[in-house]
Amino acid sequence: MKVIEPDQKTKIHLKINGKDYETEVEPRRLLVHVLRDLGFTGVHIGCDTSNCGACTIIMNGKSVKSCTVLGVEADGSEILTIEGLAKDGKLHPIQEAFWEKHALQCGYCTPGMIMESLWFLSQNPNPTEEEIREGISGNLCRCTGYQNIVEAIKEASTKMKANPK
Amino acid sequence: MKKYVGQRIKRQEDPRLITGEGRYVDDLEFPGTLYLAILRSTVPHAKLNRVDVSDALKINGVVDVITGLKFKVENRPDNFPMASTELLYVGQPIAAVLSTDRYSAYDALDSIQVDYDVLPSVIDPEESLKDQKRAIEGKSNIAYKKTYSSGNPEEKISSSDVKVEEKIEINRVYPSAMEPRGILSIYQPDLLTIYASTQSPHYMRRYLLDVFGSMVKDIRVVQADVGGAFGSKLFPYAEDYIAVYSSLKTKRPVKWIATRSEDIRTTYHGRGQIHKVKFGVNKDGSLVGINDQLVIDLGAASHGTYLADISATMLPGPYKIKDIVVDVYGVYTNKTPLDQYRGAGRPEATFVIERIMDIAADEIGMDPLELRKKNIVRETPYINPFGLKYDNGDYLNLFEKAEKAFRGLEERESVLRSEGRRVGAGFSFYLEQNNFGPWESASVRVRGDGKVIVIIGASPHGQGTATGIAQIVADELGIDINDVEVVWGDTSLIGEGYGTYGSRSLTLAGNAALIASRKVKDKAIRLAAQFMRSDVQELKYDDGKVINPKSGESMSLREIAAKSMSTLGGTWNYKEEPGLEGTAYFGLDNLTFPYGSHMALVEVREDGLLNVLEYYAIDDIGTVVNPMLAEGQVMGGVLQGYGEATSEEVIYDKEGNLLTGSFAEYGILTAMEAFNIKWEYLEKGKSAAPLPAKGIGEGATIGTPPAVVRATEKALNKRITRLPMRLSSVI
């Protein structure tokens, strides 16, 4: 086992939005801070108890709250953040739907909400309203009352079925 | 020609925010930035003896530790922005660590020794009112006392058919913006640049210069993207002063970002009122007199007293009550200071008067809508007993529309009840007061390429106001909305401004932008007269062009702009000043008074939680510029109001420890508890502005709690007089 002294850093390797990054981090540093330090500031911090979901990303194909993962735990992972979702300047259907349906106001919860929706729709491409509500229940929004977010996810699911990748 | 106003136009704000390219204050980095972490009181009340920071200074990365910082700021405690002699509430700043890294800054907090002697704390506002134990040493607990009185309520109540007494409690809530507060202060000799999560950069500049004006020539404040505020990011906070002082002292950029736990302890809480009401109602349904003792739980500072004034003066609501007295007491407690939260005094007033209406109806056995109609103001303008002038509206018309919808809910209620389900339908009617001024600014500037930039003094943070104002300007100038860009939030962009609060921005900044656009049109005509060699009187502006109806000649705004800019060098050979800009400042001589009705059909489940089966709201807010944005405000506001009625409550134990110190304990609602809302609007009660809007930012947090409480009360057949309802103790 490698022993790391206080104040000492260790090297980790991450593939973020398709590009490779190597960075030195303290073992206690949270993944959310590592990502933000690397410039992925679309990954937000809204709480310190893993309740809000503003820091939600996709790690190795699953949605995680990046405040509940240490940077060193993520070593070798493939990560997708909100910054990597639009391709060649074209918005993802979920992003389109959030814009179309007025599913955001202040926008702070939005990146996490969109990433969670992405994961959710990959698991359940045909959700009912009830299932959508449950699917995003780990992501808090204070502005919208969720109604338009639910609408947007419904709309995105329809569009994604019509145009599968 | 109105092409955009009134339409559901998609937001110009969104492309950045849905791609992760928003720039909230914590996303901004400057070389050499120091991170500020704050040691806070863990006890509600104590005498502070000594703070020893010597060990903290030894931590690797720590540059400085600041203690005992003291500035005089109106209505703030003597121990502000840091405690130096007395600890007044859990969360109050004691010391600040500046370090090169966020983690080491928080490490260093653990190494600070604080020596204090615990003092008895005052937590219950009614206990505080007795003024036996002191919340702040050497000060009476009663920080504020005022009586609002009209007519002869005692006599009217005593001669009324039925007399009722109730205690109505409205608990403290935490505004819960998803982005915690934060500030970045960047030092340069003579100029500080501040990026902040604020509702008003202009106001922030003014209050910071009041304190630091002798240490720096100017302060430029830039509003970063703001992750929600709901009233909580407007007024001065201790951390603003600590961060600014730290950057002046260290000559480095200093960043402070609240953790959620810090934010919940220090962002000013809202509501926190107790009303002991006595009222009299006659058998015919007329409400004849109200006597209210209003106690507002100010916490450890006195800046929240104005909220009680708003609640007292708005207590009559949309009803013709003449004989009314409100005795206001503002009391200190050893809690986080109180200030505004979305609605700011009007939700409290509306909850009390709407409870009175329902209870009065129950007491005399009358339909509560009939009783309201009996008392409703039928002609506007109307001067209420405390001198507020209700501007313009047809309350009864909206009421009757709402009533039709509500009778439908009642039918469904009785069907479901006959199936044995605990279902109830509740109705509220509210009158709001908004567009708190005094004025707002806007500057409309046409660039050489014909693009129009609009700078506003308001500082929206999620409402979508920029899109609304782009709609107004594009219509007025007759141009494509995609050629209009609205910017805001920087004190260096426009001379002065106020900000976004009190449901004001679209009306005040929007009308300033409208008037500024008209100035631009006038100027376009004068320039076109030169370019077209016409008389100014012969020309008119229509649909994006200056035209000469006689000759048929015309020049578009874009052409006029381009011609003004055509050559670099040379001379200006026209008898008109170059430039296509207009700036306007707009204020109204009265507040505006929108109104509306909310109704809910709820079911109390077996597990004691609520399901909302149907929810419907109808508002009259004057001209609606963008119904999609307005509806968004209603949807979000309803859920906040529902949270306040059902799950949200800042709870302290008897000793003053905060029990709801994180999002794990403080219950803001998820999509699971949320429900769908149907919304409609009328545009009858217009304001006196050229574009006669009112405002919808807060209406739903006002209308919702009384409707939900009434519905629940009917489902359970038990009177409910508190927010939140704490159903486990009701059932």
HADDOCK unambig.tbl for C-alpha pairs under 7 A between the chains (distance, minus, plus):
assign (segid A and resid 41 and name CA) (segid B and resid 20 and name CA) 6.99 0.50 0.50
assign (segid A and resid 41 and name CA) (segid B and resid 27 and name CA) 5.62 0.50 0.50
assign (segid A and resid 42 and name CA) (segid B and resid 20 and name CA) 3.93 0.50 0.50
assign (segid A and resid 42 and name CA) (segid B and resid 21 and name CA) 6.28 0.50 0.50
assign (segid A and resid 46 and name CA) (segid B and resid 178 and name CA) 5.64 0.50 0.50
assign (segid A and resid 46 and name CA) (segid B and resid 179 and name CA) 5.64 0.50 0.50
assign (segid A and resid 46 and name CA) (segid B and resid 180 and name CA) 6.67 0.50 0.50
assign (segid A and resid 46 and name CA) (segid B and resid 260 and name CA) 6.63 0.50 0.50
assign (segid A and resid 47 and name CA) (segid B and resid 259 and name CA) 6.60 0.50 0.50
assign (segid A and resid 47 and name CA) (segid B and resid 260 and name CA) 4.69 0.50 0.50
assign (segid A and resid 47 and name CA) (segid B and resid 663 and name CA) 6.85 0.50 0.50
assign (segid A and resid 48 and name CA) (segid B and resid 259 and name CA) 6.63 0.50 0.50
assign (segid A and resid 48 and name CA) (segid B and resid 260 and name CA) 5.92 0.50 0.50
assign (segid A and resid 49 and name CA) (segid B and resid 663 and name CA) 6.80 0.50 0.50
assign (segid A and resid 49 and name CA) (segid B and resid 664 and name CA) 6.38 0.50 0.50
assign (segid A and resid 51 and name CA) (segid B and resid 663 and name CA) 6.21 0.50 0.50
assign (segid A and resid 51 and name CA) (segid B and resid 664 and name CA) 6.37 0.50 0.50
assign (segid A and resid 82 and name CA) (segid B and resid 19 and name CA) 5.93 0.50 0.50
assign (segid A and resid 82 and name CA) (segid B and resid 20 and name CA) 5.58 0.50 0.50
assign (segid A and resid 83 and name CA) (segid B and resid 19 and name CA) 5.73 0.50 0.50
assign (segid A and resid 83 and name CA) (segid B and resid 20 and name CA) 5.49 0.50 0.50
assign (segid A and resid 95 and name CA) (segid B and resid 18 and name CA) 5.92 0.50 0.50
assign (segid A and resid 99 and name CA) (segid B and resid 14 and name CA) 6.24 0.50 0.50
assign (segid A and resid 100 and name CA) (segid B and resid 10 and name CA) 6.53 0.50 0.50
assign (segid A and resid 105 and name CA) (segid B and resid 462 and name CA) 4.24 0.50 0.50
assign (segid A and resid 105 and name CA) (segid B and resid 463 and name CA) 5.97 0.50 0.50
assign (segid A and resid 105 and name CA) (segid B and resid 464 and name CA) 6.96 0.50 0.50
assign (segid A and resid 106 and name CA) (segid B and resid 226 and name CA) 6.61 0.50 0.50
assign (segid A and resid 106 and name CA) (segid B and resid 227 and name CA) 4.98 0.50 0.50
assign (segid A and resid 106 and name CA) (segid B and resid 228 and name CA) 5.37 0.50 0.50
assign (segid A and resid 106 and name CA) (segid B and resid 461 and name CA) 5.79 0.50 0.50
assign (segid A and resid 106 and name CA) (segid B and resid 462 and name CA) 3.64 0.50 0.50
assign (segid A and resid 107 and name CA) (segid B and resid 17 and name CA) 5.46 0.50 0.50
assign (segid A and resid 107 and name CA) (segid B and resid 227 and name CA) 6.44 0.50 0.50
assign (segid A and resid 108 and name CA) (segid B and resid 178 and name CA) 6.40 0.50 0.50
assign (segid A and resid 108 and name CA) (segid B and resid 179 and name CA) 6.42 0.50 0.50
assign (segid A and resid 108 and name CA) (segid B and resid 227 and name CA) 4.92 0.50 0.50
assign (segid A and resid 109 and name CA) (segid B and resid 178 and name CA) 6.82 0.50 0.50
assign (segid A and resid 110 and name CA) (segid B and resid 18 and name CA) 6.44 0.50 0.50
assign (segid A and resid 111 and name CA) (segid B and resid 18 and name CA) 6.36 0.50 0.50
assign (segid A and resid 111 and name CA) (segid B and resid 20 and name CA) 6.08 0.50 0.50
assign (segid A and resid 133 and name CA) (segid B and resid 671 and name CA) 5.03 0.50 0.50
assign (segid A and resid 133 and name CA) (segid B and resid 672 and name CA) 5.28 0.50 0.50
assign (segid A and resid 134 and name CA) (segid B and resid 672 and name CA) 5.87 0.50 0.50
assign (segid A and resid 136 and name CA) (segid B and resid 671 and name CA) 6.78 0.50 0.50
assign (segid A and resid 137 and name CA) (segid B and resid 670 and name CA) 5.39 0.50 0.50
assign (segid A and resid 137 and name CA) (segid B and resid 671 and name CA) 5.48 0.50 0.50
assign (segid A and resid 137 and name CA) (segid B and resid 672 and name CA) 6.12 0.50 0.50
assign (segid A and resid 140 and name CA) (segid B and resid 670 and name CA) 5.88 0.50 0.50
assign (segid A and resid 141 and name CA) (segid B and resid 178 and name CA) 6.95 0.50 0.50
assign (segid A and resid 142 and name CA) (segid B and resid 177 and name CA) 6.42 0.50 0.50
assign (segid A and resid 142 and name CA) (segid B and resid 178 and name CA) 6.34 0.50 0.50
assign (segid A and resid 143 and name CA) (segid B and resid 636 and name CA) 4.97 0.50 0.50
assign (segid A and resid 144 and name CA) (segid B and resid 632 and name CA) 6.25 0.50 0.50
assign (segid A and resid 144 and name CA) (segid B and resid 635 and name CA) 6.09 0.50 0.50
assign (segid A and resid 144 and name CA) (segid B and resid 636 and name CA) 4.25 0.50 0.50
assign (segid A and resid 145 and name CA) (segid B and resid 635 and name CA) 5.39 0.50 0.50
assign (segid A and resid 145 and name CA) (segid B and resid 636 and name CA) 4.24 0.50 0.50
assign (segid A and resid 145 and name CA) (segid B and resid 639 and name CA) 5.25 0.50 0.50
assign (segid A and resid 145 and name CA) (segid B and resid 674 and name CA) 6.56 0.50 0.50
assign (segid A and resid 146 and name CA) (segid B and resid 671 and name CA) 5.70 0.50 0.50
assign (segid A and resid 146 and name CA) (segid B and resid 674 and name CA) 6.88 0.50 0.50
assign (segid A and resid 147 and name CA) (segid B and resid 675 and name CA) 6.99 0.50 0.50
assign (segid A and resid 147 and name CA) (segid B and resid 676 and name CA) 5.93 0.50 0.50
